[in-house]
Amino acid sequence: MEIGKSLIATLKRLCLVFNKADIKFCLIGGLAVGILAKPRATEDIDLLVHIDQENKNEIAGLIKENFEVIQDHDLMYFKHATIWRIVVRNVFENDGGFIIIDLVFADNEIYRKAILDVITIRVDKVDIPIVKPENLIKIKKLANRPVDLLDIQAIQESMTEI
């Protein structure tokens, strides 16, 4: 199984866990760009989550119940984002690889609005909430890395094609 299929399989399992626990979240990052605009290489799952540091332990418990956690990093604080990186064993591969999950806290106004205004797609009977293109552009502008600028261009181009 290639990394893309492993990422989607892991994403579906995360969605099942978060949906069951009634956690507000949505897909952002490279996978969202791939679904909304055009596929691009990515090696992680980026989820915008409506959690805070107080209920982080509850979420950690849910993840540990459903995945083999290899690393649970401390929170990373950036100018416009608080990110919690979790590395889990890739159970969908025989080689024992890993999957990186970045949980971005919805701790600013742009994130809070984005998480409440999503597109839901269904993959193999699993609901996957994805950030809307216009909100993904706002999120990408906050990050402002070269790859984010390319993503913004791809999203804008796909929006004009509709």
N, C-alpha and C positions, 0 to 999 in steps of 0.2 A: 504494500500500500504506500503510495507516495505521500509526501508531507501535506499536500492540499486535502487529500481524503482524510488523513488523520486529524487535521485541524477541524474539518467539518464534523467529523464524528465526535470529537471532544467538545466542540461548540454545542452540538445537539444535546449531549449529556449535561453540560453546564446549564443550558436552557431549561431542561427538565427539572434539574435541582432547584434553580432559582425561581422558576414558575411555581413549583410546588410549595416553596417557602414564601411565596408572595413578595419576592424582592423585585423592586423596580430596576430595570436594566435595559440596555440596548447595545447592539454591536456597533463599534466604531472602528477606525483604523483601516489597515490594508484589506482585510476581508470585506468590510463594508464597501470600500471603494471598488473592489472586484465585483461585488453584486450590483452596486448602483451605477457603475460607470464602465470600467474595463478591468479585466483581470490583471493583477500585478503580483510579483513575487512578495510573499510575506511568510514569516516563520513563527508568528505568534497570534494570539487571540486577544483583541483589545475590547474590553467591555466597559461602558460607562455605567456605574452602579450608584444607586441611591442608598448608600450606607455611610456611616461615619465611624470614627475611631472607636466609639463606645460599643457598637455592635459588630466590630471586626472579628471578635472571637467566635461569635455565633456563625458567621460566614465561614471562618476557618474550619470550624467543626463540620459544617456541611460538606465542604470540599474534601476534608480528610475522610469522611464517610464514603465518598463516591469516587475518589481518586487516590492513587499512591503519590503522596507529596514528597518530592525530592528536596526542594528548597522552598522555604517560606521567608521571603525577604522582609526586612523592615520597610516601612513606608518611605517612599522617595518623594521629596518635596521639590517642586519646580515652580517657576514664577506663576504659571497658570494652571498647574495640575498637581494633585497628590495621587501617586500611583503605588499600588501594592502589587508587586510581582510575585507570582507563585509558579514554580516549576513542578510539573507532574509527569509521572511515567506515562509514556505513550503505550496504552494497553492495546492499541490497534495495530501494532507492529511487533514482529517477533524479535527484532534486534534490541529491544529494551531502550529505545530512544526516549526523548522527552519532548514535552510541549510547554511553551511559555505562555502563561496567562497573565495579562496586565489588566488589573482592575483599576479604572480611573474613577476617583470619587467625584460625585456630582456636587462639588463644593463651591461652584460659582454660578452666577445667573445664567450664563450661556449653557452650561451643562444641565442645570435644573430644567430649563425650558426644553432642551433637546430630549431629555429622557421622558418627558411627558407627551412628546409629539413624534411618534414613531410610525414606521411602516412595518407591518408584521407579515412575514412570509412563512409558509409551511413547507418543511422539508421532512419527508418520511414521518408524517404525523406529529412533528415537533414544531411548535410556534417559535419563531426567531424574530424578536423585535430588532429592527435596524433603524438607526438614526436617519431622518429625512435628509435628502441631498443638501438643501439650503443650510441645515444645521451642521452637517458634516463640514461644509465649507467654513463656517464660523469656527468650529473646533480646530480645523486644520490651520486656519489663520493664527490662532493662539499659539500653536506649536511652532509654526513658521520655519520648519526645517526645509532643506531643498526638496526632499521627497514629498513633503506636504504641499509645497507649491506646485509640483507636478500633479499631485492628486487633485488639487483644486482645479487645475486646468482640465483634467480628464472629466471631472464631475460637471464642470460648466459646459464642456463640449457635449456631454451626454444629455444634459438638460435642454440644450438647444435643438437636439435631434428629435426630441419627443414631439 
